[in-house]
């Protein structure tokens, strides 16, 4: 019996095809040597939403995630905030922050008898966390959707700005997609606040784990389709 979040054979083929198309279109930018520009005035970090829920989410992420994955999650929030300005989007600040900070809480988890996708497993956990602390079901569903769809090969724009921005921010940090849309000085400031040392190798190890434990997930399908090469080509690490 197929577990929730597992892909059938045709879905796996479609996922690989979509990922290949996206990667082919992005390849010229990914292979381009990063621009060397003079650093301007440093950009201050965006201020997290001032709510007890967001503070609790950061505490939860700090407890659950490794330092490298926590830094990745915080970079995703800063990248997502920057891309919102670039794309003219107006996400709910609290929903975007919660989704970014909690989006990897299912990564590297042990095998689960009912859920066969780490993104969906993390989405379930994040929704329970959010609603369990008194938030509305609407906020919980927004966070759930964003996290559940963040591994999609294509940006899930139909799911709202929070899902689109988390997706693009995570793909930017992992493989460099859309890095050319942001000022290099801004990216450098984000890296100064949340260093990426060791992230690539740790994330790759986590993806190998996902491919073994959840072999029919989107993550496993993308890993087998060439994610190791995409991680190695990430212009943010050159």
C-alpha positions as CSV (number, residue, x, y, z in Angstrom):
1,X,0.0,0.0,0.0
2,X,1.3,3.4,-1.0
3,X,2.1,5.8,1.9
4,X,0.9,9.3,2.0
5,X,3.3,11.5,-0.1
6,X,4.8,8.6,-2.1
7,X,4.9,9.0,-5.9
8,X,3.7,6.4,-8.4
9,X,5.9,5.5,-11.3
10,X,4.2,8.0,-13.7
11,X,4.5,10.8,-11.0
12,X,8.2,10.0,-10.6
13,X,8.7,10.3,-14.4
14,X,6.8,13.6,-14.5
15,X,8.8,14.9,-11.5
16,X,12.1,14.1,-13.2
17,X,10.9,15.7,-16.4
18,X,9.9,18.9,-14.7
19,X,13.1,19.1,-12.7
20,X,15.2,18.6,-15.9
21,X,13.3,21.3,-17.7
22,X,13.8,23.8,-14.8
23,X,17.4,22.9,-14.4
24,X,18.1,23.3,-18.2
25,X,16.6,26.7,-18.2
26,X,18.6,27.8,-15.2
27,X,21.9,26.2,-16.2
28,X,23.4,29.3,-17.9
29,X,22.9,31.4,-14.7
30,X,24.1,28.5,-12.4
31,X,27.3,28.2,-14.4
32,X,28.0,31.9,-14.6
33,X,30.8,33.0,-12.3
34,X,29.3,35.0,-9.4
35,X,29.5,38.8,-9.9
36,X,32.3,40.6,-8.0
37,X,30.9,43.9,-7.0
38,X,31.9,46.4,-4.3
39,X,30.1,46.0,-1.1
40,X,27.7,48.8,-0.3
41,X,26.2,49.6,3.0
42,X,25.3,46.4,4.9
43,X,21.7,45.5,5.0
44,X,20.2,44.9,8.4
45,X,18.5,41.6,8.9
46,X,14.7,41.7,8.5
47,X,13.0,41.7,11.9
48,X,11.0,38.5,12.7
49,X,7.3,38.9,13.4
50,X,6.9,39.9,17.1
51,X,4.7,37.1,18.3
52,X,5.0,34.4,20.9
53,X,4.3,31.8,18.2
54,X,7.3,32.8,16.1
55,X,9.6,32.9,19.1
56,X,8.4,29.4,20.1
57,X,8.9,28.2,16.5
58,X,12.5,29.4,16.6
59,X,13.1,27.7,19.9
60,X,11.6,24.5,18.4
61,X,13.8,24.7,15.3
62,X,16.9,25.3,17.4
63,X,16.1,22.2,19.5
64,X,15.2,19.9,16.6
65,X,17.6,21.0,13.8
66,X,21.4,20.8,13.6
67,X,23.2,24.1,13.5
68,X,23.7,23.8,9.7
69,X,20.0,23.2,9.0
70,X,19.0,25.9,11.4
71,X,21.2,28.4,9.6
72,X,19.7,27.1,6.3
73,X,16.2,27.7,7.6
74,X,17.1,31.3,8.7
75,X,18.7,32.0,5.3
76,X,15.5,30.7,3.6
77,X,13.5,33.3,5.6
78,X,15.8,36.1,4.6
79,X,16.0,35.0,1.0
80,X,12.2,34.6,0.9
81,X,11.8,38.1,2.3
82,X,14.1,39.5,-0.3
83,X,12.4,37.6,-3.1
84,X,9.0,38.9,-2.0
85,X,10.3,42.4,-2.7
86,X,11.7,41.3,-6.0
87,X,8.5,39.5,-7.1
88,X,6.1,42.1,-5.7
89,X,4.5,39.6,-3.4
90,X,2.9,40.4,0.0
91,X,3.0,37.2,2.1
92,X,1.7,37.0,5.6
93,X,4.9,37.7,7.5
94,X,4.1,35.3,10.3
95,X,3.1,32.4,8.0
96,X,6.3,32.9,5.9
97,X,8.5,33.0,9.0
98,X,6.9,29.9,10.5
99,X,7.1,28.0,7.2
100,X,10.8,28.9,6.7
101,X,11.9,28.2,10.2
102,X,10.1,24.8,10.5
103,X,10.3,23.5,6.9
104,X,13.0,20.9,7.6
105,X,11.7,19.5,10.9
106,X,11.0,16.2,9.1
107,X,14.3,16.0,7.3
108,X,16.3,12.9,8.3
109,X,13.5,11.5,10.5
110,X,13.3,7.8,10.9
111,X,10.9,5.7,8.8
112,X,7.2,6.5,9.3
113,X,4.6,3.8,8.6
114,X,2.0,6.3,7.2
115,X,4.0,9.1,5.5
116,X,6.6,8.5,2.8
117,X,7.8,12.1,2.2
118,X,9.9,14.2,4.6
119,X,8.4,17.4,3.4
120,X,4.9,16.1,4.1
121,X,6.0,14.7,7.4
122,X,7.5,18.1,8.4
123,X,4.3,19.8,7.2
124,X,2.2,17.6,9.5
125,X,4.5,18.3,12.5
126,X,4.6,22.1,11.8
127,X,0.8,22.3,11.5
128,X,0.3,20.5,14.8
129,X,2.9,22.8,16.4
130,X,1.2,25.9,15.1
131,X,-2.4,24.9,15.9
132,X,-1.3,23.4,19.2
133,X,-0.1,26.8,20.4
134,X,-3.5,28.5,19.7
135,X,-3.1,29.7,16.2
136,X,-6.0,29.5,13.7
137,X,-6.6,26.5,11.5
138,X,-6.1,28.9,8.5
139,X,-2.6,29.8,9.6
140,X,-1.8,26.1,10.3
141,X,-3.0,25.1,6.8
142,X,-1.0,27.9,5.2
143,X,2.2,26.7,6.9
144,X,1.4,23.1,6.1
145,X,0.9,23.8,2.4
146,X,4.1,25.8,2.1
147,X,6.2,23.1,3.7
148,X,4.5,20.2,2.0
149,X,5.2,21.8,-1.5
150,X,8.7,23.1,-0.9
151,X,10.4,20.2,-2.7
152,X,8.3,20.5,-5.8
153,X,10.5,20.9,-9.0
154,X,8.4,23.9,-10.1
155,X,7.4,26.9,-8.0
156,X,3.8,26.2,-6.5
157,X,2.5,29.7,-7.3
158,X,-1.1,28.4,-7.2
159,X,-0.6,27.7,-3.5
160,X,-0.1,31.3,-2.4
161,X,2.9,33.6,-1.9
162,X,4.1,31.8,1.2
163,X,4.5,28.5,-0.6
164,X,6.0,30.1,-3.6
165,X,8.6,32.1,-1.6
166,X,9.6,29.2,0.7
167,X,10.1,27.0,-2.4
168,X,12.2,29.5,-4.2
169,X,14.2,30.4,-1.1
170,X,15.0,26.8,-0.3
171,X,16.0,26.0,-3.9
172,X,18.1,29.2,-4.0
173,X,20.0,28.1,-0.9
174,X,20.5,24.5,-1.9
175,X,21.3,24.8,-5.6
176,X,21.5,28.5,-6.3
177,X,18.3,28.9,-8.3
178,X,17.4,32.6,-8.7
179,X,20.6,33.7,-7.0
180,X,21.1,36.2,-9.9
181,X,17.8,37.9,-8.9
182,X,19.4,39.2,-5.7
183,X,22.2,41.7,-5.2
184,X,25.5,39.8,-4.4
185,X,26.1,42.2,-1.5
186,X,22.7,41.3,0.0
187,X,23.5,37.6,-0.3
188,X,26.9,38.2,1.3
189,X,25.2,39.9,4.2
190,X,22.8,37.0,4.7
191,X,25.8,34.6,4.7
192,X,27.6,36.7,7.2
193,X,24.6,36.4,9.6
194,X,24.0,32.7,8.9
195,X,27.1,31.0,7.7
196,X,26.8,28.1,5.2
197,X,30.0,26.2,6.1
198,X,29.3,22.5,5.9
199,X,25.7,22.9,4.8
200,X,26.2,21.4,1.3
201,X,27.7,18.1,2.6
202,X,25.2,17.8,5.5
203,X,22.2,18.4,3.2
204,X,23.6,15.9,0.7
205,X,23.9,13.3,3.5
206,X,20.3,14.0,4.5
207,X,19.1,13.5,1.0
208,X,20.9,10.1,0.8
209,X,19.1,9.2,4.0
210,X,15.8,10.2,2.4
211,X,16.5,8.2,-0.7
212,X,17.0,5.1,1.4
213,X,14.2,5.6,3.9
214,X,11.6,7.2,1.7
215,X,12.6,6.0,-1.8
216,X,9.3,6.9,-3.5
217,X,9.3,10.5,-2.2
218,X,9.8,13.7,-4.3
219,X,13.1,14.2,-2.5
220,X,14.4,10.7,-3.4
221,X,13.3,11.1,-7.0
222,X,15.1,14.4,-7.3
223,X,18.2,13.0,-5.7
224,X,18.4,10.1,-8.2
225,X,17.6,12.6,-11.0
226,X,20.8,14.6,-10.5
227,X,20.5,16.6,-7.3
228,X,24.1,15.8,-6.2
229,X,25.4,17.6,-9.4
230,X,23.1,20.6,-8.8
231,X,24.3,20.9,-5.2
232,X,27.9,20.7,-6.4
233,X,27.3,23.5,-9.0
234,X,25.7,25.9,-6.5
235,X,27.1,29.3,-7.3
236,X,26.7,30.3,-3.6
237,X,29.5,27.9,-2.7
238,X,31.9,29.1,-5.4
